[in-house]
Structure formats: C-alpha cells, structure tokens
Amino acid sequence: MMKTCTGTRNGKGVDPDLIEKCRGRLLTMKQELLTRSTNSQADFVQLDRSWADEADMTVVQMTEDQILMSQNRLRKQLLEIESALARIERNEFGVCEETREPIERDRLLSMPYTRLSIEGAEIRESMKRKFAP
C-alpha cells in the first residue's frame, strides 16, 4: 500500500502522483550510483601499483585519492537517497525539515532527495553565515 504525505502544519499533503514520480527517480538514481560505485571499485582494484619510479607512484597515488573521494561522494549521495526513500515510507516525504511546509513540486522533481524547501534552505544558509567563525 502506497502512503501519501499529509503531515504538514496546514494540512496540505504531497500529491501521491508526485511521490511516486520521486520514488521512481530515487530508485533510478540509487541504481546508477551503485553501478558507478561498483565501477569505481573495479578501477581501484585494477590500478597498477608496480611503480617504476617516483613519478609513477605519484600518479597512482593521485588516482587512488580521486577514486576514494569519488567513493565518498557516492556514499553520501546514496545515504541521502536512502533517507528520502525512508521519508516516503514514514509518510514524511516532501515536507521541509526547517519550515514544516510542503517542498515545492519543481524542487522535488529536480532533487527528490531534498529535505528543504527553498525558504528552508535560505533559513539554514542564513543560520550558517550567522554562526560561522
């Protein structure tokens, strides 16, 4: 049974069709990221570590660093996607964590993993600037 989000302050819920579109995009994005991660891991394993000289070692080290940074970004993106899918299941999808108001439809369609509406993102950014060292 599909859940629809109705937990906003003003009683407006997120359109069930929008939720399903976003769920489909999230699942597609998840699969693409998993494929990229697998390919990246294969690239890491296949690196030639039989170093001939210091320059070769430097190139291999830089390549390893790039692969590891890429893996870290992919892991963070996967966590955001998993979190969004969990919000769908908890009936909390499409509600801004900052304002508790519905997130804009176009924003959800372009970034279905987002936790914040435009207004909520502006509030968070303002708070970051205010309390930044």
N, C-alpha and C positions, 0 to 999 in steps of 0.2 A: 504494500500500500504506500503510495506516494504522500509525503507530507507537504503542507503548504505553510508558509510562514505568516503568522498573524500576531506575533508578539511585540508589535510596536506600541509606543505610547498612545498614538492617536487612533489605533485600531485598524489602520490600513495595513494590509498584508502584501506580500510579494506575489505577483501573478504566477500561478502554477506552471504556465507555459514557459515563462521566463526562467523559473527554477530548473525545469527540465532541459532547456537550451543550455543553461550554465552547467548543469550536471554533465551533459554530453561533452561540452567544451573542456571541462575539468578532466574528465576521463581520457579524452584525446590528448590533452596536454600532458597528463601523467604518463601515458604510454610513450609519447615522444621523448619525454625526459628520461624515462627508464631505458629506452633504446640508446639515447645519447650517452647515458651513464655507462651502459654496457660497452659501447664502442670506445669510450674514453678509457675504461679499464683495460680493454684489449690493447689499446695503443700504449698504455703504460707498461704492460707486461712485455710487449714486443720491442721496447726500447733497447737499442744495442748499447750495452754497458761495458763492452770490451774496449776501453779507452786506449787510444793510441798516444795521445798527448794531452796537455793541459787544455788546449782549445776545444778538443773533442769532449773532454769532461765537462767543460763549462756549458757547451751546447746541450749535452744530455741533462745536466742539472737544471738549466733554464726550461727545457722541455718538461721535465718532471714537475717543476714548480707550476708551470702553466696548466698541466693536466690536473694537479692537485687542487689548484684554485678553481678550475672549472668544475671539478667534482664537488667542491664545497658549495659553489653557487647552485649546482643542480640539486644537491641535498636540501638546501634552503628552499628552493622553489618547490620541490616535492613536499616538503613539510607544509608550505602554505596551501598547496593543492589539497593535501590530506585534511588539513584543518577546515578548508572550505567544504569539502565533502562531509566532514563530521558536522559542520554547522547545518548543512541541509538535513541530515538525519536527526539533529536535535531541534529542528524547526526554528533555527535562529539565522538562517541564511538571508542575506540582503538587508540586514539591519546594522546600521552604523554603530560601532563599539563606543564611539565618542558621544554622539547625539541621541542614540536610540531611535533615530528616524530611518525610514527606508533609504537605501542607497539608490542613486539614480540608475535608471534602466540602462542607458548607454554606457555608464561606467561599469556596470555588472557584465554587460555583453563584451566589453573590451578587456576587462580584467576580472573574470569571475571569481578569483581568489581574494579580491579586495575585502578589507574589513571596515573600511571607512568611506563615508560619502565625501564629496568634495569639501563640504563645510567641515566635516570631522577631520579631514586631512589638513585643512588650513588651521584648525584649532591646535592639532598636535604639533604642526610645524611652528606655530607661534609660541607654544609652550617650550619647545626645544630651543628656540632662539632666546627666549626669556631666561632660561635656566642654564644655558650653555656657558662654560667657563671662559 
